[in-house]
Amino acid sequence: MLRAITIFGLLTLPAWSDSAPIRETSAAAFVTKEMPGFYNGYLFSCTAGGVVTLFAPDGRNLTLVPQNRPDTYVQALFVAVDSDGTLAISWDSRSHAGIDLRDSSGVLLRSIDTGRYIPAHLSFGEDHSLWSFGWQRDAVKQGFPDKQDYATVRKYSSDGKETAAFLPRSLFPRGLEPGTDHWQSRSITVTSDRIGIHAVSGTVSNQREWVELDLDGHLTGRWKLDPSDQFPGVVLTSDNQAYVHRYDREAKSRRVFRLNRALSTWEPVSAPDAALYGTDGDKLVFARWSDGLMHLSWFAQPLELTSPPAP
């Protein structure tokens, strides 16, 4: 199991040699029950009362407190960071849900009220559009999922208006909601030509699949995932390479696998002796822990196959 931590600050370290990471950053931390979220070089922690602590790659940190909430209870769900520094924070309360948009210093710009729809996961597109993957409450029994069909993916313009809704709940088997909030794990990534979704797909939390759509919402691929896939699940680079960290039963060890879409297989690749933690553009980011620190290392692609692809 990976160690769960709470982040307190970042220290930038010198780059290693050509055969080592492109760069490395360390975070002072101590063990708690939650893994921190990661988004394009930023670490974040959603804590009690909807407070978010955000740590930037340059060492800056922000503490963001909920504002103008419809009731006293609020829970922050996820944080996304646009290329221009704009922050998006999704949240849920007893009666409403929504997304706060803030500038790079944390000042609230606007709030998007999403009503019964819970935007559990967020991703910015290259055109600064904002996308979410989530689930919807029932109109009568608010603590339960909607009995009617609904779109799990929503798109919002820069001024906070919903402009599209894709991927109906009915495309998935009965059971848990596909867009349920796997805590601080990134389950939607938008690149220049596609949307990648890590969805729950069945009655138990380890039944999952990787789903891809084009930017018009058309389904282009679905691939079942292994129950041993680890936090943060599938990660997608800006050049559309999908990777996952899982237990390899043949090698009897944790390894990194890359999706071969043509063959619909996940192929093992060479990787550092660390946990795959996310992506930053076309780079893969790995994490390891020692001496009370979380160490993040950026590696270039491609990683070479370590064995022939499955027939």
Residue pairs with C-beta under 8 A, 6 or more apart in sequence:
2 35
2 230
2 231
2 275
2 287
2 289
3 31
3 289
4 31
4 32
4 33
4 34
4 35
5 27
5 29
5 30
5 31
5 32
5 35
5 36
5 289
5 294
6 29
6 30
6 32
6 34
6 36
6 45
6 47
7 27
7 28
7 29
7 36
7 43
7 44
7 45
7 53
7 55
7 294
8 27
8 28
8 29
8 30
9 27
9 28
9 55
9 59
9 61
10 25
10 26
10 27
10 43
10 55
10 56
10 57
10 59
10 61
11 25
11 26
11 27
11 28
11 59
12 23
12 25
12 57
12 58
12 59
13 23
13 24
13 25
13 26
14 24
15 21
15 22
15 23
15 24
16 24
20 297
21 272
21 286
21 297
21 298
21 299
22 283
22 298
22 299
22 300
23 297
23 298
24 295
24 296
24 297
24 298
25 57
25 295
25 296
26 293
26 294
26 295
26 296
27 36
27 43
27 55
27 293
27 294
27 295
27 296
28 292
28 293
29 289
29 292
29 293
29 294
30 292
34 45
34 183
34 184
35 183
35 184
35 185
35 231
35 232
36 43
36 44
36 45
36 184
36 294
37 43
37 44
37 45
37 46
37 78
37 79
37 184
37 185
37 186
38 44
38 186
38 232
38 277
38 278
38 285
38 296
39 79
39 80
39 81
39 186
39 278
40 81
40 278
40 279
40 280
40 281
41 56
41 57
41 280
41 285
42 54
42 55
42 56
42 57
42 79
42 81
43 54
43 55
43 296
44 52
44 53
44 54
44 55
44 79
44 184
45 52
45 53
45 184
46 52
46 75
46 76
46 77
46 78
46 79
46 184
47 53
47 76
49 65
49 66
49 74
50 65
50 66
50 69
50 74
50 75
50 76
50 91
51 63
51 64
51 65
51 66
51 76
52 62
52 63
52 64
52 76
52 79
52 89
53 61
53 62
53 63
53 64
54 61
54 62
54 63
54 64
54 79
54 87
54 106
55 61
56 62
62 105
62 106
64 87
64 89
64 102
64 106
66 74
66 76
66 91
66 100
67 100
67 108
67 111
68 108
68 111
69 91
69 93
70 93
70 95
70 96
71 93
71 94
71 95
71 96
73 93
73 94
74 91
74 92
74 93
75 91
75 92
75 93
76 89
76 90
76 91
77 89
77 90
77 91
77 92
77 118
77 119
77 120
77 121
77 181
78 89
78 90
78 119
78 120
78 121
78 122
78 181
78 184
78 186
79 87
79 88
79 89
79 122
80 87
80 88
80 122
80 123
80 124
80 130
81 87
81 88
81 124
82 88
82 124
82 128
82 130
83 124
83 126
83 128
84 104
84 128
85 103
85 104
86 101
86 102
86 103
86 104
86 109
86 124
86 128
87 100
87 101
87 102
87 103
87 104
87 106
88 99
88 100
88 101
88 102
88 122
88 124
88 130
89 99
89 100
89 102
90 97
90 98
90 99
90 118
90 119
90 120
90 121
90 122
90 132
90 134
91 97
91 98
91 99
91 100
92 118
94 142
95 142
96 113
96 114
96 115
97 113
97 114
97 115
97 116
97 117
97 118
97 119
98 111
98 112
98 113
98 114
98 119
99 111
99 112
99 114
99 119
99 122
99 130
99 132
99 156
99 160
100 108
100 110
100 111
100 112
101 108
101 109
101 110
101 111
101 112
101 130
101 160
102 108
102 109
103 109
110 159
110 160
111 160
112 156
112 160
112 162
114 132
114 154
114 162
116 136
116 137
116 138
116 139
116 142
116 146
117 134
117 135
117 136
117 137
117 150
117 154
118 134
118 135
118 136
118 137
118 179
118 181
119 132
119 133
119 134
119 154
120 132
120 133
120 134
120 135
120 179
120 180
120 181
120 187
121 132
121 133
121 134
121 179
121 181
121 185
121 186
121 187
121 188
122 130
122 131
122 132
122 188
123 130
123 131
123 132
123 133
123 186
123 188
123 189
123 190
123 195
124 130
124 131
124 190
125 131
125 190
125 215
126 190
126 191
126 192
128 158
129 155
129 156
129 157
129 158
129 163
129 190
130 155
130 156
130 157
130 158
131 153
131 154
131 155
131 156
131 188
131 190
131 195
132 153
132 154
132 156
132 188
133 152
133 153
133 167
133 179
133 187
133 188
133 197
133 199
134 152
134 154
134 179
134 181
135 145
135 146
135 150
135 152
135 169
135 177
135 178
135 179
135 180
136 145
136 146
136 150
136 169
137 143
137 144
137 145
137 146
138 144
138 145
138 146
138 147
139 146
139 148
145 177
146 169
149 168
149 169
149 170
150 168
150 169
151 165
151 166
151 167
151 168
151 169
152 166
152 167
152 168
152 169
152 177
152 178
152 179
152 197
152 199
153 165
153 166
153 167
153 179
153 188
153 195
153 197
153 213
153 217
154 162
154 164
154 165
154 166
155 162
155 163
155 164
155 165
155 166
156 162
156 163
157 163
164 217
166 195
166 213
166 217
167 197
167 211
167 213
167 217
167 219
169 177
169 178
171 219
172 178
172 199
172 200
172 201
173 201
173 202
173 203
174 203
175 200
175 201
175 202
175 203
175 204
175 207
176 200
176 202
176 203
176 204
176 205
177 200
178 197
178 199
178 200
178 201
179 187
179 199
179 200
180 200
180 205
182 198
182 200
182 205
182 231
182 233
185 198
185 231
185 232
185 233
186 198
186 232
186 233
186 235
186 278
187 197
187 198
187 199
187 233
188 195
188 196
188 197
188 198
189 195
189 196
189 235
189 236
189 279
190 196
190 215
191 236
191 237
191 238
191 239
191 240
192 238
193 214
193 215
193 240
194 212
194 213
194 214
194 215
194 220
194 240
195 212
195 213
195 214
195 215
195 217
196 210
196 211
196 212
196 234
196 236
196 242
197 210
197 211
197 212
197 213
198 208
198 210
198 211
198 225
198 233
198 234
199 208
199 209
199 210
199 211
200 207
200 208
201 207
201 208
201 209
201 224
206 227
206 229
207 227
208 224
208 225
208 229
208 233
209 222
209 223
209 224
209 225
210 221
210 222
210 223
210 225
210 234
210 242
210 244
210 259
211 219
211 221
211 222
211 223
212 219
212 220
212 221
212 222
213 219
213 220
214 220
221 261
223 259
223 264
223 266
225 233
225 234
225 244
226 244
226 246
226 247
226 266
228 246
228 247
229 244
229 245
229 246
230 244
230 245
230 246
230 247
230 254
230 275
230 276
232 276
232 277
232 278
233 244
234 242
234 243
234 244
234 259
235 242
235 243
235 244
235 276
235 278
235 279
235 284
236 242
236 243
236 279
237 243
237 279
237 281
237 282
237 283
237 284
237 301
238 279
238 281
238 282
239 282
239 301
241 258
241 259
241 282
241 301
241 302
242 258
242 259
243 256
243 257
243 258
243 259
243 269
243 276
243 279
243 284
244 256
244 257
244 259
244 266
244 276
245 254
245 255
245 256
245 257
245 275
245 276
246 254
246 255
246 257
246 266
247 253
247 254
247 255
248 254
248 255
248 257
248 268
251 268
254 275
255 268
255 271
255 306
256 268
256 269
256 271
256 276
256 303
257 266
257 267
257 268
257 269
258 266
258 267
258 269
258 303
259 265
259 266
259 267
260 266
260 267
260 309
263 309
263 310
265 309
265 310
267 305
267 307
267 309
267 310
268 305
268 306
268 307
269 302
269 303
269 304
269 305
269 306
270 303
270 304
270 305
270 306
271 284
271 286
271 299
271 303
272 286
272 297
272 299
273 288
274 286
274 287
274 288
274 295
274 297
275 286
275 287
275 288
276 284
276 285
276 286
277 285
277 286
277 287
277 296
278 284
278 285
279 285
280 298
282 300
282 301
283 298
283 299
283 300
283 301
284 298
284 299
284 301
284 303
285 296
285 297
285 298
285 299
286 296
286 297
286 299
287 294
287 295
287 296
287 297
288 294
288 295
288 297
289 295
